[in-house]
Amino acid sequence: MIKKFVRSMSMRVNFVPALQDNLMYLLYDQSTKQVAAIDPVEPEKLAQSIEPGYKLVSALTTHHHWDHSGGNEKFSQMFPGIPFYGGDDRIPALSHKVKHDDVLNVGNLTVRCLFTPCHTTGHICYFVTSDSSSGSPPAVFTGDTLFIGGCGRFFEGTPQQMQRALNEVLAGLPDDTLVYCGHEYSIQNLSFGKSVEPNNQHILDKLQWAKQMRAENKYTVPSTIADEKLTNPFMRVMQPELRSVTGTTNDVDCMKVVRGMKDKFKM
């Protein structure tokens, strides 16, 4: 089983690949030995990855799509009584519906819910911080709103909603925030980024790095908010080069055109 750990003094994140290209997560608070699960679509596999000595205290679901929430019922049977958080009544096993700026805790970690509708109308990202003295950078679990180098399709929302989600809500997080997304799509996304910003050296460098990582059977998460602002075309809709490529004059129209271009893009 491929797993990756990002260690810090108080917060730790373990991701476990699922299905074809999904990523499930375990969020550990090392000070209290508590852990939360994020999008446990393969519940047995994720449960087996919980380290001995840690207590599972909650499950967080980003959105209702089956490849993120389809394991919830089974997971709830495996861990009776744990709360299931999410922002959409369509999420299986949901026990605690959350809204924007709601706060919950995993041990001493603070989890703030960020409402980011567009991919689905009830999508929630989870922004996690620890005590400022711990030295741990913050983290955000973005589901299918923000990918490395890309974003989710606008299945249930509008370009204006995605513009706000990416370039107001998520872009407003600290630059060092670690980004844990719901899929490993980095090569495809960065290849598209290269096609619309061929002179962006940050994109060229990250694409080369991503290809090397995948060739070594390694994963490209996490990114950072700062890095996404440099390499993700959907977080760069205000840049002159993208405005020129799309023939648009404002962020929302540029977002719409770039999404349409990505939907048609072939590597």
Summary of the structure (lengths in Angstrom):
residues: 267
radius of gyration: 17.8
end to end distance: 28.7
largest distance: 56.1
contacts: 955
relative contact order: 0.12
helix: 34%
strand: 25%
